[in-house]
């Protein structure tokens, strides 16, 4: 996956958990997504949002009861959420992110 792919997953995850598009920002090749956490001008506070960061993905996994498990026969990870099909991925963080995205996009 490219940096742009990771940034797009982070953007879709941010939208899925409730951040409005107007609060999201990416720069250049889209290698990261930041979230504006302050509406008070002239100071704007941005927080880098990357689904691969443990302090981003694990609170989301807890909130949506979507903890991944590793397949017994290989290196893939699987995650489930209510209303979404089983999601398989190469990493635990990606499995959680895609499960939450699919569940929210479906509803």
N, C-alpha and C positions, 0 to 999 in steps of 0.2 A: 504494500500500500504506500502511496505517496503522502507527503505532508498535506496536500490538498484533500485527499480522501479522508484523512484523520480529522482535518478541520471541518469537513462537511458532516461527518458523524457527530462531532462535538456540537455543531450548530443545530443539527436535527434533534439531538438529545436535549439541548437547552430549551428548544421550542417545546419538546414533548413534556418537559417538567414544568412548563409554565412561563418561561421568559418570553416577552414579546419580541418580535423581530426588530423593533425600533431600539431595543437595548443591546443588540448584538453588534459586534464590530470585528472585522478581520482586515488584515493589511497585506498588501503585496500579492504574493502567490496564494494567500489564504492559508498560510501555514499554522495559524492559530485563531482562536475565537476568544474575544474578551467580552465581558458583561459589564455594562455600566451600572454601578451600584449606588450612584448618587445623582439626583436631578438638580442639585443646588449649584447654580453657576456662581462664580466662574470656575469652581473646582469640580472636575469630573473624575471620579474614582473608577478605575477599571480593574477587573480581576480576570486573570487568564483562566479560561475554562477548557480543560482538555480531559476527555473521558478516560485517558490512559493514566491520569494522576490518581493515586490512591485516595487523596483527600476530596476528590470529586466523585469518583465512581462508587466507593463503598457506602457513603451516606445515601446515595440514590438506591443502591441495592437493598439497603435496610428499609428505606421508605416504601419501596415497592415490593418488599419481600421477594427479592429476585437474586438470591445468592447462587452462584454458578457451582457446577461440579465437573470434575474432569472425567472424560470417558474412560472406561476401564480397559479399552482396547487400543488406545492411542494417545495422541497429544491434544486432541480437540477438547473444547470446553462447551458445556451446555447450560442454558439458563431458561427459566420459565417465568412468566408473569400471567396474572389472570387476564384472560381474553386474547392471549397471543399464542401462536404455535411455538413449538420448541425451537430455540435458536442455538445453532452451533457456530463456533468461531475458533480461531487460532489462539486467542487469549481470553482469560476470564473477564477482563474489563470490556472487551469487544462483545462478548456474549451477553453481558448485562446491558450494555448500551443498546444493542440491537433489539433485545427482548423488550425493553422499556419503550423504545421508539416504535416498534411494531404494535405494541399494545395501545399506545396513545394515538397513533395514526389510524388504527382500526376503529377506535371509538369516536 
